Amino acid sequence: MNAIAAAINRKESPKLAAAGLRTFFNIAKCWDLTAKEQCVLLGCAESTFYKWKDNPNVKLTPEKLERLSYILGIYKNLQVLFPHSHQADAWLKKPNLAPIFGGKSALDRMLSGNVADLYVVRQYLDAQRGGW
């Protein structure tokens, strides 16, 4: 059982959601994401996005928590891999020749809307760090 599932089982999802959403919104600023891009990454409607932005103290589904977990992990990995924050933040939007990106950026892959693509980017960065 992963940490997210364990937290949900302990009924901590509202606390986890609030912290995760606040962190996500800060990351979105660093990555210069539009509201539409943020909605796609979170897998939510625009109206829901603005409600969460106004009040992050909500209960999220396991799928939404999983999305947040991958995004936070991607951010952390980039901060570890690059010596300067601006380089880490810029990497996300740069074209990438790695086979999983096919010349497009990691953000392009992440914006497919599928949780699996967030997982793939996270796994790629874990491997770059030597974690896998």
C-alpha positions in Angstrom: 0.0 0.0 0.0 1.4 3.4 -1.0 1.5 6.4 1.3 -1.5 8.0 -0.4 -3.7 4.9 0.1 -2.5 4.6 3.7 -3.4 8.3 4.4 -6.8 7.8 2.9 -7.3 4.7 5.0 -6.4 6.8 8.1 -9.1 9.4 7.1 -6.5 12.1 6.7 -7.4 13.0 3.1 -8.7 16.5 3.9 -5.5 17.5 5.6 -3.5 15.8 2.8 -5.6 17.5 0.1 -5.2 21.0 1.6 -1.4 20.7 1.9 -1.2 19.1 -1.6 -3.3 21.7 -3.3 -1.5 24.6 -1.6 1.8 23.1 -2.7 0.5 22.4 -6.2 -0.7 26.1 -6.7 2.8 27.2 -5.6 4.4 24.8 -8.1 2.1 26.0 -10.8 3.4 29.5 -10.3 7.0 28.4 -10.6 6.1 26.5 -13.8 4.1 29.4 -15.1 1.1 27.3 -15.8 -2.2 28.6 -17.1 -5.4 27.9 -15.2 -6.4 25.6 -18.1 -3.1 23.6 -17.8 -3.6 23.4 -14.0 -7.1 22.0 -14.5 -5.8 19.3 -16.9 -3.0 18.3 -14.5 -5.5 18.1 -11.6 -8.1 16.4 -13.8 -10.9 18.8 -12.8 -13.3 21.2 -14.3 -12.4 24.9 -14.3 -15.2 25.7 -11.8 -13.9 23.1 -9.4 -10.3 24.4 -9.8 -11.4 27.9 -8.7 -13.3 26.5 -5.7 -10.2 24.5 -4.7 -8.0 27.6 -5.2 -10.3 29.7 -2.9 -10.6 26.9 -0.3 -8.1 24.0 -0.5 -9.7 22.3 2.6 -11.6 19.7 0.5 -11.7 16.0 0.4 -10.2 14.7 -2.8 -10.6 11.3 -4.5 -7.7 8.9 -4.5 -7.2 9.7 -8.2 -6.8 13.4 -7.5 -4.4 12.6 -4.6 -2.4 10.4 -6.9 -2.1 13.2 -9.4 -0.9 15.6 -6.7 1.6 13.0 -5.5 3.1 12.6 -9.0 3.3 16.3 -9.6 4.9 17.0 -6.3 7.4 14.2 -7.0 8.2 15.6 -10.4 8.9 19.0 -8.9 11.1 17.6 -6.2 13.1 15.5 -8.7 13.7 18.6 -10.9 14.9 20.6 -7.9 17.4 17.8 -7.1 18.6 17.3 -10.7 19.2 21.0 -11.5 21.5 23.3 -9.6 19.2 26.3 -10.0 15.4 26.5 -9.6 14.9 28.4 -12.8 16.6 25.6 -14.8 14.5 23.0 -13.1 11.3 25.0 -13.8 12.3 25.6 -17.4 13.1 21.9 -18.2 9.4 21.0 -18.0 8.6 23.1 -21.2 11.7 22.3 -23.2 11.6 19.8 -26.1 13.1 16.5 -25.0 14.7 13.9 -27.2 14.2 11.0 -24.8 12.0 8.4 -26.4 9.1 8.8 -24.0 8.8 12.4 -25.0 9.3 12.1 -28.8 10.8 15.6 -29.1 8.0 17.2 -27.2 8.3 18.6 -23.7 7.5 16.8 -20.5 4.7 19.2 -19.9 3.2 18.2 -23.3 3.2 14.6 -22.1 1.7 15.6 -18.8 -1.1 17.6 -20.4 -2.6 14.6 -22.1 -4.9 14.4 -19.1 -4.0 10.8 -18.2 -2.7 10.0 -14.7 -0.4 7.4 -16.4 1.5 10.2 -18.2 2.2 11.9 -14.9 3.4 8.6 -13.6 5.7 8.1 -16.7 7.3 11.6 -16.3 7.8 10.9 -12.6 9.3 7.5 -13.3 11.6 9.0 -15.9 12.9 11.6 -13.5 13.3 9.0 -10.7 15.5 7.1 -13.1 17.5 10.2 -13.9 18.2 10.6 -10.2 19.3 7.0 -10.0 16.3 5.9 -8.0 15.2 3.0 -10.3 
